[in-house]
Amino acid sequence: MTALFTALWLGVLTSISPCPLATNIAAVSFLSKKIDHPRMVFWSGLAYTLGRMAAYIVLGAIIIFSLAGVPAVANFLQKYMNMILGPLLIAVGLFLMGILKFSFTGFMISGERQSKLAKSGIFGSFVLGVIFALSFCPISAALFFGSLIPLALNNSFGITFPFVYGIGTGLPVLVFAVGISLGVHSIAHWFNKVAKLEIYMRKVTGIIFVLVGIYYVWAYVILTSMRN
């Protein structure tokens, strides 16, 4: 249960991190301006949210199945994954705390293409969600590739992690989509408050990652080398 909660928390943290949060607010607001009927705004927002979730689920499943499906890689991960996980969690934790920095660039589409997708209905909104989900920024890349995937590979039911993570990324976006469809204009104000709170949530998560990483280094690297 703890592992699944961690995957869910990583998804929520991804969704409310500054870059993805700004993208989500902009996308759902954009959809609301391009669609005339409030009910369609809700369904389009839901489709956008499901698109983001589907992108993470499919990408995560492909990576996990690909790595676990190659016998040599699977054997290597089974033997050394705990040793690798410690330093990796420490690095991600230091990044979340703002001590380490790195750049990561996803891909984006033009404003004209976004407009066409928004006007093309529910399917277009779904595709827009998929594209924006794959437009990784440093924080979302660190949480997805640096935390979720390694944790999933180190767990016997890790294939469920991308699904739970996808749900986590979709929840805040869905709340915003519902608020827009109901005409709750102050929803953006509340999301700005969440964005400020996210800084502290991210740093606390970073500290936990560092502590867990230190434990893994001690248990699976230092003690193992001492026994040998």
Summary of the structure (lengths in Angstrom):
residues: 228
radius of gyration: 18.9
end to end distance: 33.3
largest distance: 68.9
contacts: 779
relative contact order: 0.22
helix: 84%
strand: 0%
